């Protein structure tokens, strides 16, 4: 997560290292795309063996392992390449180490997730895991193949304060400042990161699926009401949004972050592949109503280009939008570098420009610009730490910072 609390487009590596990275070879790209594909014929041992045979140079295998690791799909590759004779033994050993490490961390994250869900349920609060190990089960059928950096839990907005209180009683805190400051800086973002001293993983508590300035969210109460149990989940409290909601939320999340990580693309592609045309059509209808059809189209176009899955018929028109095609081409061009994809838009103004291009219609763009100018972020907290009782002053401080940056840009 970005230091300013906003959902930044997150680079998988530093801009400096990515800028000097050499593009991945075609053989490496073909093999990795097949490894993470949701289409069984593409990741069969026979198909992968044929693609692995084209990787004849040790340096290219180094590209493959670097990309698999930095894009968080090494554990999935370890499973799917295990029986492929053409893969060098040292590469298989390296991937197997990654798989074991990923499985260990996934178990720890799963335990943390279950503990948080049980704490909330004990307080009478309905909650749902989002992404993380729950998505690993839905997309791949295996908790251990998805590398996580934190645990995401979603609650109804009306339960937000009660959820804070229940988790605080269990030792979870937002370490940056007091409660008023937390509400001023994070309420509009729709989530807050919380920590506990003895916890392996941090938790992001969500009450929206996107910040207030962006339309890429769904009514949380409705998503929770329609959520479904996950087969083979370690706890009955693990539920997942219904297919059309899940597809749309993953699409919007990935587009918001610029699709800088291959695993995001792979898990979205697996969920999309499992959806029927009815669910795809339902997702598109909701996206159009919410002003998020273009963001959905970018997700579909990126997945189809990177992993070579077919475009569902319901998405053909939105994926063909000229802006969608241009943005998805930029994303794909940044992705295939070594050691990781280049995240364009690292600076907030560039990120905002990207989001504006992804929005549907002038009204959504005007609303985004207005709210972005008005609502403070953690950047103000970094500039000056006000007493909690004066947290409201972060609003004029933010306006002053925005005005100063605009003036500097105009005079530069």
Legacy VTK file of the C-alpha trace (Angstrom):
# vtk DataFile Version 3.0
C-alpha trace
ASCII
DATASET POLYDATA
POINTS 412 float
0.000 0.000 0.000
1.216 3.483 -0.749
2.680 5.578 1.980
-0.037 8.208 1.550
-2.762 5.668 2.211
-4.121 5.795 -1.344
-4.305 2.762 -3.561
-1.195 3.452 -5.581
-0.101 1.500 -8.598
2.465 -0.629 -6.895
5.728 -1.538 -8.620
6.956 -5.069 -8.167
10.447 -3.629 -8.008
11.989 -0.207 -7.644
11.616 2.226 -10.581
15.377 2.475 -10.898
15.952 -1.250 -11.286
12.940 -1.697 -13.534
14.030 1.111 -15.819
17.281 -0.659 -16.611
15.753 -4.140 -16.873
16.097 -6.076 -20.102
12.891 -7.270 -21.795
12.131 -10.937 -21.264
12.715 -13.223 -24.229
9.827 -14.615 -26.233
10.550 -18.165 -25.069
10.381 -17.115 -21.411
7.151 -15.207 -21.955
5.509 -18.119 -23.787
6.428 -20.594 -21.065
5.319 -18.396 -18.170
2.041 -17.483 -19.869
1.243 -21.166 -20.309
2.268 -22.053 -16.755
-0.244 -19.607 -15.245
-3.025 -20.248 -17.763
-6.426 -21.443 -16.515
-6.794 -23.539 -19.687
-5.754 -27.152 -18.873
-4.531 -27.832 -22.409
-2.090 -24.948 -22.141
-0.511 -26.040 -18.842
-0.491 -29.773 -19.504
2.852 -31.532 -19.072
3.037 -32.111 -22.840
2.382 -28.469 -23.730
4.763 -27.143 -21.101
7.431 -29.627 -22.146
7.305 -28.338 -25.696
7.629 -24.738 -24.524
10.401 -25.604 -22.051
12.358 -27.236 -24.871
12.586 -23.816 -26.541
14.340 -22.363 -23.468
17.855 -23.532 -24.264
19.956 -20.883 -22.517
20.734 -20.798 -18.784
20.308 -17.025 -18.825
16.765 -17.372 -20.135
15.970 -19.869 -17.379
17.259 -17.211 -15.004
14.755 -14.781 -16.523
12.009 -17.343 -16.055
12.751 -17.948 -12.377
13.188 -14.231 -11.659
9.868 -13.381 -13.271
8.037 -16.246 -11.595
9.334 -15.206 -8.169
8.852 -11.454 -8.432
5.372 -11.870 -9.914
4.354 -14.272 -7.118
3.603 -17.284 -9.320
6.651 -19.428 -8.510
4.623 -21.775 -6.283
2.054 -22.333 -9.024
4.884 -22.938 -11.498
6.502 -25.455 -9.144
3.341 -27.549 -9.183
2.713 -27.333 -12.908
6.336 -27.832 -13.975
7.067 -30.651 -11.510
6.623 -33.408 -14.080
8.185 -31.604 -17.038
11.499 -33.293 -17.902
12.762 -30.380 -19.989
12.993 -28.144 -16.936
16.539 -28.174 -15.487
16.809 -29.856 -12.101
18.235 -26.737 -10.420
15.271 -24.702 -11.671
12.814 -27.284 -10.339
14.622 -27.273 -6.992
14.488 -23.481 -6.799
10.784 -23.439 -7.625
10.097 -26.188 -5.087
11.790 -24.104 -2.402
9.564 -21.191 -3.372
6.512 -23.464 -3.168
7.363 -24.674 0.326
8.035 -21.132 1.508
4.776 -19.912 -0.031
2.823 -22.751 1.582
4.316 -21.956 4.996
3.375 -18.287 4.740
-0.060 -19.128 3.360
-0.802 -21.300 6.372
0.219 -18.470 8.689
-1.933 -15.990 6.744
-4.878 -18.407 6.807
-4.624 -18.786 10.570
-4.502 -15.005 10.971
-7.496 -14.596 8.681
-9.554 -17.162 10.563
-8.697 -15.553 13.907
-9.863 -12.133 12.656
-13.091 -13.549 11.200
-13.846 -15.385 14.463
-13.172 -12.254 16.503
-15.619 -10.297 14.378
-18.244 -13.054 14.410
-18.006 -13.246 18.213
-18.924 -9.544 18.233
-21.926 -10.224 15.997
-20.296 -8.716 12.894
-20.569 -10.363 9.485
-17.273 -10.284 7.614
-15.760 -11.702 4.454
-12.190 -12.392 3.375
-11.142 -10.640 0.177
-8.315 -11.785 -2.099
-5.573 -13.523 -0.090
-5.855 -17.223 0.756
-9.584 -17.267 -0.023
-8.864 -16.242 -3.611
-6.117 -18.869 -3.808
-8.686 -21.563 -3.005
-11.224 -20.236 -5.503
-8.756 -19.651 -8.354
-6.320 -22.538 -7.907
-7.851 -24.891 -5.359
-4.742 -24.521 -3.191
-4.112 -21.992 -0.426
-0.358 -22.388 -0.709
0.193 -21.155 -4.256
-0.676 -17.511 -3.664
1.941 -15.330 -1.963
0.391 -12.714 0.341
1.664 -9.585 2.045
-1.339 -9.025 4.329
-4.852 -10.249 5.081
-7.914 -8.378 3.784
-11.278 -8.535 5.564
-14.464 -6.723 4.529
-17.277 -5.579 6.830
-20.495 -3.646 6.272
-19.894 0.130 6.618
-22.476 0.271 9.395
-20.313 -2.158 11.379
-17.069 -0.262 10.865
-16.736 1.263 14.334
-17.880 -1.937 16.032
-15.294 -3.859 14.025
-12.567 -1.451 15.137
-13.638 -1.904 18.744
-13.781 -5.715 18.537
-10.371 -5.944 16.896
-8.867 -3.375 19.268
-10.013 -5.534 22.174
-8.084 -8.393 20.542
-4.947 -6.252 20.292
-5.233 -4.829 16.769
-4.359 -1.151 16.324
-3.706 1.429 13.639
-0.220 2.426 14.762
0.078 5.731 12.915
-2.101 7.987 15.097
-5.335 8.272 17.081
-8.910 7.389 16.185
-9.997 10.818 14.913
-6.965 11.039 12.672
-7.669 7.526 11.429
-11.230 8.459 10.521
-10.237 11.705 8.784
-7.544 10.051 6.671
-9.045 6.624 6.031
-12.824 6.758 6.158
-13.074 7.916 2.559
-10.401 5.432 1.440
-12.609 2.584 2.595
-9.929 0.633 4.444
-7.350 0.940 7.178
-4.256 -1.175 7.906
-4.086 -2.496 11.459
-1.363 -4.398 13.284
-0.884 -6.546 16.351
2.478 -7.022 18.004
2.379 -10.826 17.942
0.789 -11.204 14.490
2.765 -12.484 11.516
0.601 -10.604 9.035
-1.013 -7.205 9.101
-4.714 -6.866 8.414
-6.496 -4.423 6.115
-10.030 -3.833 7.353
-12.272 -2.734 4.461
-15.744 -1.233 4.418
-15.549 -0.207 0.750
-13.894 -1.956 -2.180
-12.380 1.294 -3.501
-11.827 4.798 -2.271
-14.746 7.250 -2.356
-13.328 9.158 -5.341
-13.546 6.063 -7.569
-16.786 4.334 -8.620
-15.182 0.860 -8.700
-17.014 -0.625 -5.748
-20.180 -2.551 -4.948
-22.602 -2.190 -2.006
-20.795 -4.135 0.693
-23.984 -5.200 2.498
-25.311 -6.757 -0.720
-22.013 -8.506 -1.461
-21.958 -9.953 2.050
-25.583 -11.058 1.812
-24.969 -12.905 -1.466
-21.577 -14.388 -0.493
-21.135 -18.136 -0.804
-19.109 -20.694 1.168
-15.790 -21.842 -0.259
-15.422 -25.562 -0.829
-12.614 -27.118 1.236
-12.042 -23.888 3.180
-10.459 -24.406 6.617
-13.328 -22.576 8.334
-17.016 -22.036 7.598
-16.508 -18.275 8.001
-14.509 -18.243 4.764
-16.949 -17.057 2.122
-16.528 -15.540 -1.330
-18.636 -13.083 -3.368
-21.005 -14.617 -5.891
-19.256 -15.167 -9.259
-20.372 -11.979 -11.014
-19.441 -9.807 -8.007
-16.131 -11.598 -7.507
-15.155 -11.202 -11.155
-15.988 -7.509 -11.135
-14.256 -6.727 -7.847
-11.063 -8.484 -8.938
-11.151 -6.653 -12.265
-11.545 -3.267 -10.619
-8.887 -4.002 -8.008
-6.316 -5.032 -10.607
-7.038 -2.104 -12.896
-6.802 0.305 -9.973
-3.308 -1.020 -9.240
-2.241 -1.084 -12.895
-1.968 -4.896 -13.158
1.699 -4.791 -12.180
1.757 -8.332 -10.786
1.286 -11.403 -12.964
-0.417 -13.333 -10.166
-3.235 -10.783 -10.089
-3.730 -11.351 -13.804
-3.572 -15.125 -13.399
-6.071 -15.313 -10.538
-8.460 -12.993 -12.378
-8.123 -15.127 -15.523
-8.898 -18.298 -13.535
-12.010 -16.707 -12.023
-13.101 -15.336 -15.407
-12.584 -18.721 -17.068
-14.808 -20.369 -14.457
-17.622 -17.831 -14.937
-20.415 -18.587 -17.349
-21.760 -16.125 -19.891
-24.661 -15.306 -17.573
-22.307 -14.201 -14.782
-20.122 -12.304 -17.250
-23.161 -10.496 -18.607
-24.336 -9.683 -15.092
-20.910 -8.287 -14.204
-20.860 -6.110 -17.313
-24.334 -4.772 -16.605
-23.362 -3.772 -13.066
-20.078 -2.277 -14.312
-21.878 -0.094 -16.834
-24.333 1.081 -14.208
-21.525 1.947 -11.803
-19.289 3.686 -14.333
-16.696 0.922 -14.299
-17.079 -0.762 -17.694
-13.791 0.590 -19.009
-11.887 -0.642 -15.950
-13.477 -4.063 -16.418
-12.540 -4.009 -20.097
-8.906 -3.278 -19.249
-8.853 -6.286 -16.930
-10.292 -8.566 -19.602
-7.971 -7.250 -22.319
-4.857 -7.621 -20.148
-5.767 -11.174 -19.109
-6.486 -12.222 -22.665
-3.273 -10.685 -23.998
-0.937 -11.923 -21.263
-2.349 -15.401 -20.723
-4.038 -15.966 -24.103
-7.469 -16.887 -22.797
-10.515 -16.274 -24.920
-12.626 -13.157 -24.425
-16.079 -14.087 -23.099
-18.714 -13.027 -25.617
-20.273 -10.638 -23.094
-17.002 -8.699 -22.850
-16.080 -8.442 -26.539
-17.422 -4.925 -27.041
-15.917 -3.404 -23.900
-12.546 -5.067 -24.528
-12.484 -3.516 -28.015
-12.833 0.058 -26.714
-9.886 2.108 -28.110
-8.941 3.487 -24.674
-9.111 -0.012 -23.198
-6.843 -1.337 -25.923
-4.328 1.488 -25.475
-4.149 1.186 -21.689
-3.943 -2.614 -21.748
-1.154 -2.450 -24.332
0.803 -0.101 -22.052
0.313 -2.440 -19.098
1.416 -5.514 -21.036
4.461 -3.718 -22.423
5.572 -2.836 -18.873
4.889 -6.287 -17.493
7.381 -8.435 -19.400
10.655 -7.113 -18.097
13.292 -8.702 -15.892
13.209 -8.853 -12.928
9.679 -7.454 -12.777
7.087 -5.336 -14.534
7.666 -1.613 -14.678
4.972 0.238 -12.797
4.299 3.401 -14.702
2.418 6.193 -12.940
4.520 5.897 -9.753
3.997 9.568 -8.951
0.570 10.532 -7.697
-0.151 12.937 -10.560
0.664 10.245 -13.113
-1.401 7.718 -11.174
-4.343 10.096 -11.157
-3.987 10.576 -14.895
-4.133 6.819 -15.405
-7.244 6.534 -13.237
-8.918 9.373 -15.132
-8.341 7.550 -18.417
-9.862 4.399 -16.933
-13.056 6.111 -15.767
-16.289 6.087 -17.757
-17.673 9.499 -18.645
-17.107 13.106 -17.671
-19.212 12.970 -14.509
-17.035 10.257 -12.963
-13.900 12.185 -13.872
-15.210 15.444 -12.426
-16.210 13.694 -9.210
-12.803 12.043 -8.977
-10.958 15.334 -9.425
-13.119 17.140 -6.884
-12.849 14.502 -4.179
-9.142 13.962 -4.777
-8.588 17.682 -4.293
-10.707 17.843 -1.142
-9.948 14.687 0.827
-6.715 14.380 2.863
-4.320 11.441 2.772
-1.538 10.071 4.937
0.839 12.386 3.079
-0.468 15.184 5.310
0.245 13.025 8.355
3.809 12.572 7.108
4.153 16.336 6.743
2.898 17.215 10.216
1.573 15.170 13.117
-1.312 17.097 14.613
-2.884 16.236 17.967
-5.772 13.832 17.457
-8.240 16.516 18.561
-7.095 18.726 15.652
-7.342 16.037 12.958
-9.894 18.109 11.042
-7.100 20.526 10.094
-5.766 17.900 7.700
-8.482 19.022 5.265
-7.176 22.591 4.758
-3.611 21.284 4.912
-4.396 18.928 2.034
-5.999 21.725 0.001
-2.925 23.872 0.550
-0.637 21.046 -0.576
-2.698 20.394 -3.710
-2.731 24.101 -4.572
1.024 24.374 -4.065
1.705 21.371 -6.298
-0.576 22.762 -8.994
1.265 26.092 -8.845
4.651 24.398 -9.062
3.515 22.394 -12.087
2.259 25.518 -13.801
5.498 27.424 -13.224
7.835 24.510 -14.004
LINES 1 413
412 0 1 2 3 4 5 6 7 8 9 10 11 12 13 14 15 16 17 18 19 20 21 22 23 24 25 26 27 28 29 30 31 32 33 34 35 36 37 38 39 40 41 42 43 44 45 46 47 48 49 50 51 52 53 54 55 56 57 58 59 60 61 62 63 64 65 66 67 68 69 70 71 72 73 74 75 76 77 78 79 80 81 82 83 84 85 86 87 88 89 90 91 92 93 94 95 96 97 98 99 100 101 102 103 104 105 106 107 108 109 110 111 112 113 114 115 116 117 118 119 120 121 122 123 124 125 126 127 128 129 130 131 132 133 134 135 136 137 138 139 140 141 142 143 144 145 146 147 148 149 150 151 152 153 154 155 156 157 158 159 160 161 162 163 164 165 166 167 168 169 170 171 172 173 174 175 176 177 178 179 180 181 182 183 184 185 186 187 188 189 190 191 192 193 194 195 196 197 198 199 200 201 202 203 204 205 206 207 208 209 210 211 212 213 214 215 216 217 218 219 220 221 222 223 224 225 226 227 228 229 230 231 232 233 234 235 236 237 238 239 240 241 242 243 244 245 246 247 248 249 250 251 252 253 254 255 256 257 258 259 260 261 262 263 264 265 266 267 268 269 270 271 272 273 274 275 276 277 278 279 280 281 282 283 284 285 286 287 288 289 290 291 292 293 294 295 296 297 298 299 300 301 302 303 304 305 306 307 308 309 310 311 312 313 314 315 316 317 318 319 320 321 322 323 324 325 326 327 328 329 330 331 332 333 334 335 336 337 338 339 340 341 342 343 344 345 346 347 348 349 350 351 352 353 354 355 356 357 358 359 360 361 362 363 364 365 366 367 368 369 370 371 372 373 374 375 376 377 378 379 380 381 382 383 384 385 386 387 388 389 390 391 392 393 394 395 396 397 398 399 400 401 402 403 404 405 406 407 408 409 410 411
